[in-house]
């Protein structure tokens, strides 16, 4: 007979969850402008004390921008850690805010671009990267006034993951784990909605990738957004973000392809990564450099 005590989450997860909820309650009643006061302290801890993935960041910057001097790359690295601290604070605060409040700070300036497709009962795909505050993209559904399905990677603590998923989800966005993306596309093929995917991460545990020249390196890139677009013939857009001021972002939807079923394999993926690279080069400190993006080399099997 199965012993169900082994099904219970570890006590450590529960304690972490309770501590997280207490912290989130305090944050809920603190204005974002006041929370930013914590950013320099967080930066000092990450950059100077824990030195969180500093070798990874400097290695990535050296390969991505070999033409830059060491001092230029150091300046980008410091700017990145400051940005990381800001968006961490913004993201946590965002869990306590309704979609309409986040939409004031992560504002899409051309949502009408999607209207003609919705009027034809045609779904769309919006792809983006880990650039600036990607967490606030959960306000996409609210801003386009249409049902939105966001694909996300669950965190390890099941209690916190469940709670944050509920916080992120609203009546205008449905969040589903990445492993359920395929069946979700099939399930909703007769509905009209927008699918939101962040697709610049390392393609771990899958051979479903395409090689792209990205930031001066051969880069294995997830093919799934392109494959969904081609399989269902969903027009695809890139969400390009610009920081107007601290905690305020302007997002522009850029068409990638409106007839994906007619494209060659890799076209949509390469176009997306080219647009992301353009954004990164304009503001390199705003991309997630701590991610071990280039673990997979072209001459090394997955």
HELIX and SHEET records of a PDB file:
HELIX    1   1 UNK A    4  UNK A    7  5                                   4    
HELIX    2   2 UNK A   11  UNK A   28  1                                  18    
HELIX    3   3 UNK A   32  UNK A   35  1                                   4    
HELIX    4   4 UNK A   36  UNK A   38  5                                   3    
HELIX    5   5 UNK A   39  UNK A   43  1                                   5    
HELIX    6   6 UNK A   44  UNK A   49  3                                   6    
HELIX    7   7 UNK A   54  UNK A   64  1                                  11    
HELIX    8   8 UNK A   70  UNK A   94  1                                  25    
HELIX    9   9 UNK A   99  UNK A  105  1                                   7    
HELIX   10  10 UNK A  111  UNK A  114  5                                   4    
HELIX   11  11 UNK A  115  UNK A  119  1                                   5    
HELIX   12  12 UNK A  134  UNK A  139  5                                   6    
HELIX   13  13 UNK A  140  UNK A  144  1                                   5    
HELIX   14  14 UNK A  158  UNK A  168  1                                  11    
HELIX   15  15 UNK A  178  UNK A  180  5                                   3    
HELIX   16  16 UNK A  181  UNK A  187  1                                   7    
HELIX   17  17 UNK A  224  UNK A  232  1                                   9    
HELIX   18  18 UNK A  260  UNK A  262  5                                   3    
HELIX   19  19 UNK A  267  UNK A  282  1                                  16    
HELIX   20  20 UNK A  284  UNK A  286  5                                   3    
SHEET    1   A 7 UNK A 106  UNK A 108  0                                        
SHEET    2   A 7 UNK A 248  UNK A 257  1                                        
SHEET    3   A 7 UNK A 235  UNK A 245 -1                                        
SHEET    4   A 7 UNK A 124  UNK A 128  1                                        
SHEET    5   A 7 UNK A 194  UNK A 198  1                                        
SHEET    6   A 7 UNK A 148  UNK A 152  1                                        
SHEET    7   A 7 UNK A 173  UNK A 177  1                                        
SHEET    1   B 2 UNK A 209  UNK A 214  0                                        
SHEET    2   B 2 UNK A 217  UNK A 222 -1                                        
END                                                                             
